[in-house]
Amino acid sequence: MAFDFKKEMKEFYMPKNKPEIVTVPKANYIAVRGSGNPNEEGGAYQQAISVLYAVAYTIKMSYKSDYQMEGFFEYVVPPLEGFWWQDGVSGVDYSDKSAFNWISVIRLPDFVKEKDFEWAKEVAAKKKKLDCSSAELLTVDEGMCVQIMHMGAFDDEPGTVAIMDRFLAENGYENDMDKERLHHEIYISDPRKVAPEKWKTVIRHPIKKGEGI
């Protein structure tokens, strides 16, 4: 049975649709950085997604090749995720998508080492005839966060974020976003197959204890 992060680590991928505090362990990701409107047809964001999936599936299927990764186990490729921010903006301004900076990521099992990652980039580039040089192996240690399952379109996220902020204020916590700790989204639904009102997106924000707590 292939290891499925969504099932085995349910607390981080399938939260309830009410805020909860979690301590997120350190994790490794395939990452591609960029900026601009994610909805732009054929734009930087969509190109980044192609690179992420090309490398992710090369690693997943590596056991069928001559290249063997130490400690390999079969697994389901985890969902797409993204870290988002805008220069000079506290939180996220959804009305100005062209100002987005982003790091798009897909979680990797811990057995993937730097040499394995470089092999996968090279193979994916050849196989898919795709420039994969933008992909990097990124380790993120999120620590204490608040998260919630947002139901609906991305443009409706501010309402859900307001619920999270209210929860923090009522429980003696506050947001702790900076250049290292970012607004984080995990895309549980495939937007190509599900109507926007049924989209499931985990929203996660880094937090700290409030002053005087």
Backbone bond lengths (Angstrom), bond angles and torsions (degrees), N, CA, C in turn:
res aa  C-N    CA-C-N  psi(-1)  N-CA   C-N-CA  omega(-1)  CA-C   N-CA-C  phi
1 M - - - 1.467 - - 1.535 109.41 -
2 A 1.314 117.32 124.17 1.463 121.08 -178.16 1.535 110.68 -68.33
3 F 1.330 116.25 138.42 1.471 122.27 178.70 1.528 108.64 -67.03
4 D 1.335 116.76 130.06 1.459 121.97 -178.60 1.536 108.39 -120.76
5 F 1.339 116.00 110.42 1.461 120.57 -177.72 1.532 111.84 -55.77
6 K 1.329 116.31 -39.30 1.467 120.71 -177.40 1.527 111.64 -61.55
7 K 1.345 116.17 -33.78 1.461 120.07 -178.90 1.526 111.90 -89.25
8 E 1.327 115.78 -40.50 1.465 119.91 -176.35 1.524 112.36 -77.51
9 M 1.320 116.99 -25.26 1.470 121.50 179.61 1.528 108.90 -124.85
10 K 1.311 113.73 51.44 1.462 121.85 -173.39 1.527 112.97 -55.50
11 E 1.345 116.36 -34.57 1.470 119.15 -176.39 1.525 112.62 -64.14
12 F 1.345 117.09 -21.82 1.466 120.45 -179.34 1.530 113.38 -100.80
13 Y 1.334 116.94 -14.80 1.464 120.23 -177.07 1.527 113.69 -115.59
14 M 1.314 117.16 -22.31 1.468 119.41 -175.83 1.539 111.10 -131.54
15 P 1.338 117.39 58.80 1.467 118.82 178.50 1.525 111.09 -70.57
16 K 1.314 115.34 167.63 1.472 119.96 176.74 1.528 109.28 -77.16
17 N 1.337 115.77 170.28 1.474 118.45 179.85 1.533 110.35 -88.99
18 K 1.338 114.50 41.57 1.465 121.15 169.02 1.530 106.69 -141.82
19 P 1.331 118.72 149.94 1.462 120.93 -172.82 1.529 112.71 -62.74
20 E 1.326 114.78 144.13 1.464 120.69 174.09 1.523 108.72 -146.23
21 I 1.327 115.63 152.02 1.466 120.66 -179.87 1.523 108.67 -99.24
22 V 1.322 115.74 132.48 1.467 121.94 179.72 1.525 109.34 -134.80
23 T 1.318 115.86 154.97 1.461 120.66 170.01 1.518 106.69 -109.00
24 V 1.317 115.59 112.42 1.467 121.52 -172.11 1.531 109.49 -89.99
25 P 1.336 117.68 123.97 1.465 119.78 -179.63 1.532 112.04 -71.82
26 K 1.304 114.87 160.36 1.466 121.80 177.47 1.532 109.59 -58.68
27 A 1.326 117.15 139.95 1.464 121.12 -178.40 1.528 110.44 -145.13
28 N 1.324 115.70 153.91 1.469 121.96 178.22 1.527 110.30 -103.40
29 Y 1.317 114.82 144.37 1.462 121.38 -176.90 1.523 111.47 -138.15
30 I 1.332 115.88 152.36 1.464 121.04 158.36 1.521 104.24 -79.81
31 A 1.325 117.67 132.82 1.465 120.21 -176.91 1.525 111.07 -135.15
32 V 1.331 115.42 143.93 1.469 122.13 170.62 1.529 106.76 -132.57
33 R 1.320 116.25 128.63 1.470 121.71 -178.15 1.524 110.42 -98.84
34 G 1.334 115.48 150.82 1.459 118.70 176.54 1.513 111.35 -172.85
35 S 1.318 115.24 -170.60 1.465 120.81 178.04 1.523 108.53 -150.74
36 G 1.344 114.45 162.38 1.459 119.80 177.81 1.518 112.67 112.00
37 N 1.319 114.95 176.85 1.467 122.98 -176.81 1.534 110.63 -69.00
38 P 1.340 117.82 120.34 1.467 119.54 -178.86 1.521 113.31 -68.01
39 N 1.341 117.12 -17.48 1.469 120.42 -178.89 1.527 113.89 -87.64
40 E 1.329 116.63 -3.53 1.478 119.73 -178.21 1.525 110.29 -65.03
41 E 1.320 115.74 122.48 1.468 121.45 -178.29 1.525 110.36 -60.26
42 G 1.342 116.76 120.60 1.459 120.93 179.38 1.517 113.75 70.34
43 G 1.342 117.17 13.90 1.465 122.11 -177.46 1.519 112.67 -78.31
44 A 1.329 115.22 -175.19 1.469 121.75 -174.82 1.528 111.91 -59.36
45 Y 1.345 116.61 -38.54 1.463 119.35 -177.29 1.533 110.75 -65.96
46 Q 1.327 116.41 -45.43 1.462 119.47 -178.92 1.532 111.26 -66.69
47 Q 1.322 116.44 -34.01 1.474 120.00 175.61 1.526 110.27 -65.85
48 A 1.334 115.61 -39.78 1.468 120.44 179.44 1.525 110.84 -61.54
49 I 1.331 116.64 -40.74 1.470 120.99 -179.70 1.529 110.16 -62.28
50 S 1.332 116.24 -40.41 1.477 120.16 178.66 1.523 110.57 -60.41
51 V 1.318 116.37 -42.68 1.471 121.12 179.75 1.531 110.18 -64.67
52 L 1.337 116.52 -45.82 1.468 120.48 -179.03 1.522 111.59 -57.15
53 Y 1.327 116.12 -48.24 1.463 118.99 -177.07 1.527 112.18 -70.37
54 A 1.319 116.82 -34.21 1.472 120.07 177.71 1.530 110.42 -60.84
55 V 1.320 116.41 -46.11 1.472 120.61 -179.43 1.531 110.21 -71.72
56 A 1.341 116.74 -41.48 1.466 120.45 -178.26 1.532 111.77 -59.57
57 Y 1.328 116.48 -44.14 1.467 119.07 -177.15 1.525 111.72 -77.10
58 T 1.323 117.44 -25.60 1.474 120.10 174.07 1.524 109.52 -64.99
59 I 1.334 116.55 -41.93 1.475 120.16 178.37 1.530 110.23 -68.06
60 K 1.314 116.48 -45.48 1.480 120.63 -179.17 1.532 111.42 -57.39
61 M 1.348 116.56 -41.04 1.465 120.54 -175.21 1.532 112.97 -94.56
62 S 1.328 117.21 9.04 1.473 120.80 -175.03 1.522 112.96 -59.83
63 Y 1.343 117.27 -28.20 1.471 119.82 -177.83 1.526 112.19 -65.51
64 K 1.347 116.25 -16.23 1.475 119.40 178.13 1.525 111.80 -90.26
65 S 1.338 116.20 1.41 1.468 120.55 -179.54 1.530 109.67 -106.85
66 D 1.328 115.81 -177.14 1.463 120.20 177.24 1.525 111.60 -76.55
67 Y 1.329 116.54 -14.49 1.462 120.94 -177.42 1.533 109.32 -89.59
68 Q 1.321 116.43 120.08 1.458 120.45 -178.32 1.533 110.20 -111.29
69 M 1.330 115.96 125.54 1.471 120.66 178.80 1.524 109.36 -91.90
70 E 1.315 115.32 132.13 1.461 120.56 -179.96 1.536 110.07 -63.65
71 G 1.329 116.16 129.94 1.464 120.55 177.98 1.525 113.60 81.34
72 F 1.324 117.10 8.28 1.476 120.46 -176.85 1.526 111.68 -58.34
73 F 1.329 116.24 140.41 1.462 122.36 167.93 1.532 107.67 -138.87
74 E 1.311 115.73 151.25 1.469 119.70 -179.38 1.529 109.72 -70.99
75 Y 1.321 115.30 140.29 1.465 119.99 -176.65 1.524 110.38 -150.97
76 V 1.315 115.30 161.91 1.457 122.95 175.17 1.529 107.40 -89.54
77 V 1.340 117.30 131.15 1.470 119.43 177.70 1.529 108.53 -60.15
78 P 1.341 117.09 123.66 1.476 120.19 -177.71 1.528 111.61 -67.66
79 P 1.341 116.77 168.27 1.468 119.82 -178.63 1.527 112.99 -68.12
80 L 1.310 114.87 158.14 1.459 122.01 174.19 1.527 109.20 -64.40
81 E 1.342 115.86 143.30 1.466 121.34 177.34 1.527 108.56 -134.36
82 G 1.316 115.93 166.66 1.464 118.98 178.39 1.519 111.92 -153.28
83 F 1.338 115.77 140.30 1.458 122.54 170.56 1.530 106.68 -105.82
84 W 1.339 116.23 131.62 1.464 120.98 -170.80 1.530 111.80 -129.46
85 W 1.335 116.03 143.32 1.465 120.36 172.03 1.526 109.75 -160.18
86 Q 1.329 115.04 164.37 1.467 122.47 176.06 1.522 107.91 -132.22
87 D 1.309 116.50 135.46 1.466 120.73 -178.39 1.526 110.37 -61.97
88 G 1.321 115.64 130.41 1.461 120.43 176.28 1.507 115.31 74.82
89 V 1.356 116.78 10.51 1.474 120.24 -179.50 1.521 108.61 -119.33
90 S 1.324 115.98 132.21 1.461 120.64 174.71 1.525 107.78 -85.47
91 G 1.317 117.00 121.97 1.469 119.93 -174.83 1.521 110.30 80.35
92 V 1.325 116.94 -137.81 1.468 121.59 -176.16 1.529 110.07 -136.69
93 D 1.332 116.51 131.40 1.468 121.71 174.85 1.527 107.71 -101.45
94 Y 1.334 115.73 101.09 1.467 120.57 -173.74 1.525 112.52 -71.60
95 S 1.324 116.68 -13.63 1.466 119.61 -177.95 1.527 112.11 -81.79
96 D 1.331 117.23 -11.02 1.468 120.54 -178.12 1.524 109.84 -125.60
97 K 1.335 115.58 73.33 1.465 120.64 -174.60 1.527 112.72 -68.80
98 S 1.339 117.19 -24.04 1.472 119.34 -179.28 1.534 111.37 -68.12
99 A 1.348 116.43 -17.43 1.472 120.84 -178.21 1.533 112.29 -90.15
100 F 1.329 117.18 2.24 1.462 119.78 -177.99 1.529 112.00 -68.37
101 N 1.333 114.74 138.08 1.466 122.33 160.62 1.527 105.59 -108.47
102 W 1.298 117.37 145.61 1.458 118.72 -177.67 1.536 112.09 -148.53
103 I 1.316 113.13 153.69 1.472 121.42 167.94 1.523 104.81 -124.08
104 S 1.319 116.34 107.87 1.462 120.55 178.82 1.525 108.31 -88.32
105 V 1.335 116.24 136.43 1.465 119.12 -173.12 1.527 112.00 -140.91
106 I 1.334 114.76 156.37 1.466 122.49 167.77 1.527 106.23 -132.17
107 R 1.318 115.52 130.45 1.472 122.12 -177.97 1.528 110.83 -61.51
108 L 1.333 115.25 144.10 1.461 121.74 177.06 1.530 110.53 -118.71
109 P 1.316 117.82 146.34 1.463 119.54 171.53 1.537 109.41 -64.73
110 D 1.322 115.96 154.65 1.469 120.06 -175.56 1.532 113.60 -67.58
111 F 1.342 117.37 -16.67 1.469 117.62 -178.30 1.534 112.74 -71.48
112 V 1.336 118.19 -14.95 1.475 121.01 -177.47 1.527 109.66 -75.70
113 K 1.333 115.80 115.61 1.467 121.63 178.65 1.533 109.15 -100.59
114 E 1.323 115.31 170.81 1.470 120.82 -177.52 1.526 111.94 -54.98
115 K 1.330 117.28 -43.87 1.482 120.25 -178.90 1.534 111.34 -65.05
116 D 1.336 116.49 -36.23 1.468 120.98 177.51 1.527 110.10 -65.76
117 F 1.326 114.09 -41.47 1.468 120.48 -178.88 1.529 110.58 -63.04
118 E 1.332 116.16 -44.82 1.469 120.53 -179.77 1.527 110.77 -64.51
119 W 1.324 116.32 -38.40 1.468 120.40 175.89 1.540 110.00 -60.08
120 A 1.331 115.96 -46.70 1.471 120.64 -177.22 1.532 111.28 -63.37
121 K 1.328 117.24 -40.71 1.465 120.65 177.70 1.529 111.16 -59.43
122 E 1.311 114.86 -44.30 1.473 120.52 -178.44 1.531 111.06 -64.97
123 V 1.323 116.15 -46.08 1.463 121.02 -178.77 1.529 110.78 -66.57
124 A 1.332 117.23 -43.16 1.463 121.39 180.00 1.526 110.91 -62.18
125 A 1.318 116.38 -40.84 1.467 121.39 -179.75 1.536 110.75 -61.85
126 K 1.328 115.52 -42.75 1.473 120.06 -179.52 1.527 110.93 -69.06
127 K 1.327 115.56 -47.58 1.456 121.36 -175.49 1.527 112.49 -65.02
128 K 1.330 115.42 -45.17 1.465 120.95 -174.55 1.527 112.94 -93.90
129 K 1.358 115.81 -2.69 1.475 120.30 -175.55 1.542 109.38 50.93
130 L 1.335 113.83 54.57 1.455 122.60 -171.63 1.528 108.65 -135.55
131 D 1.312 116.82 137.21 1.463 120.47 176.48 1.531 108.21 -76.94
132 C 1.318 116.89 108.51 1.469 121.43 -177.91 1.531 112.24 -103.75
133 S 1.318 116.74 13.50 1.468 119.94 -175.73 1.519 112.93 -64.70
134 S 1.338 117.69 -20.09 1.472 120.60 -179.10 1.527 112.52 -76.45
135 A 1.331 117.86 -14.61 1.468 120.83 -177.83 1.523 110.44 -74.38
136 E 1.324 115.80 137.57 1.467 120.67 177.37 1.516 109.54 -133.87
137 L 1.323 115.10 157.43 1.460 121.59 175.42 1.527 106.65 -92.18
138 L 1.335 116.30 115.32 1.461 121.51 -172.16 1.527 110.34 -119.88
139 T 1.333 115.77 131.53 1.467 120.89 174.58 1.521 108.24 -104.47
140 V 1.337 116.68 128.61 1.467 121.72 -179.08 1.532 108.55 -123.21
141 D 1.322 115.90 130.10 1.461 121.92 176.48 1.530 106.97 -116.69
142 E 1.333 116.74 92.76 1.467 121.00 -171.75 1.524 113.87 -74.75
143 G 1.318 116.75 -34.28 1.457 119.10 -179.90 1.518 112.99 71.47
144 M 1.345 116.14 -143.56 1.463 120.61 -175.41 1.528 110.85 -76.57
145 C 1.339 115.15 128.09 1.474 121.18 -176.50 1.529 110.08 -141.92
146 V 1.319 114.98 162.22 1.459 121.44 166.54 1.525 106.68 -109.39
147 Q 1.319 116.60 140.13 1.467 119.60 179.73 1.513 110.43 -141.48
148 I 1.328 114.30 162.49 1.471 122.01 -179.11 1.525 107.76 -158.30
149 M 1.338 116.39 154.73 1.460 119.98 172.44 1.531 108.26 -91.69
150 H 1.319 116.12 114.42 1.468 120.96 176.30 1.520 108.98 -87.21
151 M 1.314 116.64 130.54 1.461 121.91 177.04 1.521 108.60 -108.33
152 G 1.332 117.58 122.90 1.458 120.66 177.44 1.507 113.43 122.91
153 A 1.320 115.42 -171.77 1.468 122.20 -175.79 1.535 111.09 -67.07
154 F 1.323 115.32 155.35 1.465 120.61 179.70 1.530 111.24 -61.24
155 D 1.326 116.37 -36.04 1.469 119.73 -178.30 1.527 112.61 -66.27
156 D 1.330 116.81 -13.71 1.471 120.59 178.75 1.526 112.38 -93.31
157 E 1.333 116.67 3.64 1.463 119.82 -176.72 1.534 114.39 -61.93
158 P 1.357 120.23 -32.65 1.472 118.56 -178.55 1.526 113.85 -53.67
159 G 1.335 117.69 -35.39 1.464 120.71 178.46 1.522 111.66 -63.78
160 T 1.332 115.79 -40.31 1.461 121.04 178.91 1.527 110.82 -70.09
161 V 1.325 116.19 -40.29 1.476 120.63 178.05 1.532 110.00 -62.16
162 A 1.331 116.92 -37.05 1.478 120.96 178.10 1.532 110.58 -62.40
163 I 1.333 117.03 -37.25 1.470 121.38 176.84 1.529 109.96 -64.42
164 M 1.337 116.03 -41.77 1.470 120.86 178.05 1.533 110.72 -62.23
165 D 1.331 115.59 -45.16 1.467 119.89 -178.29 1.526 111.70 -63.71
166 R 1.323 115.56 -38.95 1.461 120.19 178.93 1.540 109.97 -64.80
167 F 1.321 115.71 -42.00 1.465 121.68 178.09 1.533 110.54 -59.56
168 L 1.327 116.75 -44.18 1.464 120.53 179.26 1.529 111.34 -61.38
169 A 1.328 115.62 -47.23 1.471 120.47 -178.57 1.530 111.10 -60.78
170 E 1.330 116.21 -38.62 1.472 120.72 -177.95 1.528 112.73 -73.62
171 N 1.343 116.22 -20.24 1.468 119.84 -175.11 1.528 113.89 -113.78
172 G 1.351 116.44 12.00 1.458 119.66 173.59 1.520 115.17 79.88
173 Y 1.327 117.26 27.46 1.473 122.00 177.13 1.524 109.62 -121.62
174 E 1.322 115.45 166.57 1.464 119.32 173.34 1.529 109.63 -145.96
175 N 1.323 115.34 158.34 1.463 119.89 178.19 1.525 110.05 -63.07
176 D 1.334 115.61 148.74 1.468 120.68 -178.52 1.523 109.67 -135.21
177 M 1.327 115.30 51.25 1.461 119.89 -178.88 1.519 110.74 -85.56
178 D 1.343 115.11 137.36 1.462 121.31 174.61 1.526 107.37 -150.71
179 K 1.327 117.86 -160.43 1.469 120.17 -176.51 1.531 112.52 -69.56
180 E 1.323 116.26 -19.48 1.459 120.35 -179.70 1.532 111.74 -100.51
181 R 1.315 116.83 -35.04 1.473 121.99 -176.40 1.528 107.54 -107.72
182 L 1.331 115.94 113.55 1.466 121.15 -165.00 1.532 113.26 -123.14
183 H 1.340 114.69 160.80 1.472 122.37 169.26 1.533 107.24 -57.42
184 H 1.338 115.74 126.68 1.463 121.14 -171.75 1.524 109.15 -125.37
185 E 1.321 115.96 132.56 1.468 121.35 177.34 1.522 109.63 -125.42
186 I 1.335 115.86 141.99 1.471 122.31 175.30 1.522 107.16 -123.77
187 Y 1.332 116.17 123.00 1.465 121.26 -171.41 1.523 110.09 -94.87
188 I 1.327 114.96 97.40 1.466 120.31 -176.83 1.529 111.27 -77.30
189 S 1.321 117.10 -32.15 1.477 121.38 -179.44 1.535 110.25 -95.58
190 D 1.312 115.84 153.27 1.461 121.83 172.13 1.531 107.62 -93.34
191 P 1.357 117.33 109.39 1.474 120.09 -176.14 1.525 113.63 -58.64
192 R 1.337 117.17 -20.04 1.471 120.18 -179.98 1.527 111.73 -75.92
193 K 1.347 116.21 -19.58 1.464 119.52 -173.01 1.521 113.92 -116.12
194 V 1.340 116.53 -11.81 1.467 120.56 -174.09 1.526 109.60 -123.89
195 A 1.321 117.12 139.93 1.476 121.63 177.92 1.531 109.61 -65.24
196 P 1.358 117.74 143.94 1.470 121.29 -175.89 1.521 114.98 -51.00
197 E 1.327 117.01 -37.58 1.476 118.61 -177.50 1.537 112.20 -68.48
198 K 1.357 116.81 -12.27 1.468 120.27 179.95 1.537 112.34 -108.85
199 W 1.326 117.20 4.45 1.462 120.07 178.94 1.519 110.30 -62.08
200 K 1.348 115.88 137.42 1.462 121.85 174.91 1.526 108.62 -111.80
201 T 1.322 116.13 123.06 1.461 121.42 -179.78 1.526 109.03 -134.53
202 V 1.325 116.62 122.08 1.464 119.58 173.21 1.532 107.35 -75.53
203 I 1.334 116.32 126.54 1.466 120.74 172.84 1.525 107.00 -108.39
204 R 1.328 116.56 128.89 1.465 121.11 -177.02 1.530 109.62 -132.58
205 H 1.323 115.90 129.94 1.466 121.21 178.41 1.525 110.78 -123.00
206 P 1.323 118.08 136.42 1.463 120.56 174.02 1.527 110.27 -68.53
207 I 1.325 115.75 141.82 1.468 119.55 -177.95 1.521 111.41 -135.69
208 K 1.325 115.39 171.32 1.470 122.62 173.51 1.524 107.64 -145.01
209 K 1.320 115.89 165.01 1.472 120.03 175.04 1.521 108.10 -64.90
210 G 1.331 116.60 142.02 1.457 121.27 179.25 1.524 111.68 -69.25
211 E 1.295 116.27 163.16 1.470 121.37 178.70 1.519 110.04 -57.24
212 G 1.335 115.30 134.43 1.471 119.71 176.59 1.518 113.89 82.05
213 I 1.348 116.07 3.46 1.488 118.07 179.10 1.524 109.43 -90.80
